[in-house]
Each structure stands twice: as structure tokens, then as C-alpha cells.
């Protein structure tokens, strides 16, 4: 019984200490709804102050670029998983298995569409598989995604060389 009493007392002590240390009062939550002067609960009052449907539609229609403080859609670009796929694919490439690396690199390019590295590695995989047409295709995609690449001239020459081999 002593143990159950200590937990709430400790919790209250931590809340009070945090409030005293920050110089701000912390709100105390109760299980009963708080009522304002009108007699309505504060939850009901705040829900009635919502946006109109036209304001909601206007906010939804705006692009994320219009809101510089808004975070990008987490499902649109997944850099972390793309890097992990590239890491696993690189392992397979060093192991000498480009067939195992290709699906990982394709997934990485899908997860991170504006990232050139998986396309460059895909071209290398297809070159190892003696498929110059596919290698040239991925090098072209690499230059589309990364047009000002420092190795753009070298890649363009490689594309021309692979297209000659494909014919």
C-alpha cells in the first residue's frame, strides 16, 4: 500500500518542481470537464470555434511550398530507408551479386525520386550484367535527376559508349 501512495506523491512532486524551475505554471488536468461562464464545457466552446468548410478547402488546396514552416509529407520522400536500401545493394554488389542489388536500388530510387546515387549504381549493376541498354537508360535518368553533376561529361561519354554497344 505504501508503494501505491508514493507514485502519486512523486508525480505531484515532479510536476511542482518542473513548474517552479521553469517559472511557468503547469495546467492541471482533471477528469471532469471544466466549464466556462456560459455553462458549456471548454471543450465544447473550443470545438464551436472551428474553421468554416470554405476555409478548410482553401487550406487543403494550397501546396506545401506555400507554407515554409510546414514539414514535408513523410510518405513522399523516405531518405532513411532509401539509404538503407543503397547500403544493402552496395553489399550485394561487392559480393558480386548484381541481381540481388537491383531490386534494392529500384526501391531506393522510388523512395527518393530526386536522388541520383541509386540510378548510378543501377547503371553499374546492369553494366556488370552485360545489359548496356539498361545501363544507358539509368545513366540518362541520373543526368535528369542530377543535371549539374560534377561527372556529367564523363557520364555522357559513357552513355554514348553504352548505346554503341547496345546496337
C-alpha positions in Angstrom: 0.0 0.0 0.0 2.8 2.3 0.7 4.1 1.8 -2.8 0.9 2.9 -4.4 0.8 6.1 -2.4 4.4 7.0 -3.3 3.8 7.0 -7.0 1.2 9.8 -7.0 3.1 11.8 -4.4 6.3 11.5 -6.6 4.3 12.5 -9.7 3.0 15.6 -7.9 6.4 16.5 -6.7 7.9 16.3 -10.2 5.1 18.4 -11.6 5.6 21.0 -8.9 9.3 21.0 -9.3 9.0 21.4 -13.0 6.7 24.3 -12.6 8.9 26.0 -10.0 12.0 25.5 -12.1 10.6 26.9 -15.3 8.9 29.9 -13.7 5.6 28.9 -15.5 2.6 27.3 -14.0 1.7 24.0 -15.5 -2.0 23.3 -16.2 -3.6 20.7 -14.0 -5.8 18.2 -15.8 -8.9 16.8 -14.1 -11.2 14.1 -15.2 -14.2 16.4 -15.0 -14.8 18.8 -17.9 -14.2 22.4 -17.0 -17.0 24.9 -17.5 -16.8 28.4 -18.7 -19.0 31.4 -17.8 -21.7 30.3 -20.2 -22.1 26.9 -18.5 -20.7 25.0 -21.6 -17.6 22.9 -21.1 -14.4 24.4 -22.6 -14.1 21.5 -25.0 -17.5 22.3 -26.4 -16.6 26.0 -26.7 -13.3 25.4 -28.5 -14.9 23.0 -31.0 -17.5 25.6 -31.9 -14.8 28.0 -32.9 -13.6 25.8 -35.9 -12.9 26.8 -39.4 -15.6 27.1 -42.0 -15.7 24.5 -44.7 -14.5 27.0 -47.3 -11.5 27.9 -45.2 -10.6 24.3 -44.8 -10.9 23.7 -48.5 -8.7 26.7 -49.2 -6.1 25.5 -46.7 -6.1 22.0 -48.3 -5.8 23.4 -51.8 -2.6 25.3 -51.0 0.6 23.5 -51.8 3.2 22.7 -49.1 5.5 25.1 -50.7 3.2 27.9 -49.7 3.9 27.1 -46.0 7.7 27.3 -45.4 7.3 26.1 -41.8 5.3 23.1 -42.7 7.1 19.8 -42.7 7.2 17.9 -46.0 5.0 14.8 -46.4 6.9 12.0 -44.7 5.5 9.4 -47.1 6.6 11.3 -50.2 10.3 11.0 -49.6 11.9 8.4 -47.4 15.6 9.2 -47.3 16.4 6.9 -44.4 15.0 3.7 -46.0 16.4 4.7 -49.4 19.9 4.9 -47.8 19.4 1.6 -46.1 18.4 0.0 -49.5 21.5 1.5 -51.1 23.7 0.2 -48.3 22.3 -3.4 -48.7 22.6 -3.1 -52.5 26.2 -2.0 -52.2 26.9 -5.1 -50.1 25.4 -7.3 -52.8 27.4 -5.5 -55.5 30.7 -6.0 -53.5 29.7 -9.6 -53.1 29.3 -9.9 -56.9 25.6 -10.4 -57.0 24.1 -7.6 -59.1 20.7 -9.4 -59.4 20.2 -9.1 -55.6 21.2 -5.4 -55.7 18.9 -4.3 -58.5 15.5 -4.6 -56.6 17.0 -2.7 -53.6 18.3 0.1 -55.9 15.0 0.3 -57.7 13.2 0.7 -54.3 15.7 3.3 -53.3 15.1 5.3 -56.4 11.3 5.0 -55.8 11.6 6.2 -52.2 13.9 9.1 -53.1 13.0 10.2 -56.6 15.3 13.2 -56.7 18.4 11.2 -55.6 20.9 10.2 -58.3 23.1 7.7 -56.5 20.7 4.7 -56.9 20.4 5.3 -60.6 24.2 5.5 -61.0 24.5 2.2 -59.1 21.8 0.6 -61.1 23.7 1.5 -64.3 26.8 -0.1 -62.8 24.8 -3.3 -62.0 23.4 -3.5 -65.5 26.8 -3.0 -66.9 28.1 -5.9 -64.9 25.2 -8.0 -66.2 26.2 -7.1 -69.8 23.0 -5.1 -70.4 24.3 -1.9 -72.0 20.8 -0.6 -73.0 19.5 -0.7 -69.4 22.8 0.8 -68.1 22.5 3.7 -70.6 18.8 4.2 -69.6 19.7 4.6 -65.9 22.7 6.9 -66.7 20.3 9.1 -68.6 17.9 9.1 -65.6 20.9 10.0 -63.4 21.6 13.1 -65.5 17.9 14.1 -65.5 17.8 13.9 -61.7 21.3 15.5 -61.2 21.9 17.7 -64.4 24.8 19.6 -62.8 26.7 16.6 -61.7 30.4 17.1 -61.5 30.9 14.0 -63.6 28.2 14.9 -66.2 30.6 14.9 -69.1 32.1 11.6 -68.2 28.6 10.1 -67.8 27.5 11.5 -71.1 30.5 9.8 -72.8 29.7 6.6 -71.0 26.1 6.8 -72.3 27.3 7.2 -75.9 29.7 4.2 -75.4 26.9 2.0 -74.0 24.5 3.0 -76.7 27.1 1.9 -79.3 27.5 -1.4 -77.5 23.7 -1.9 -77.4 23.4 -1.7 -81.2 
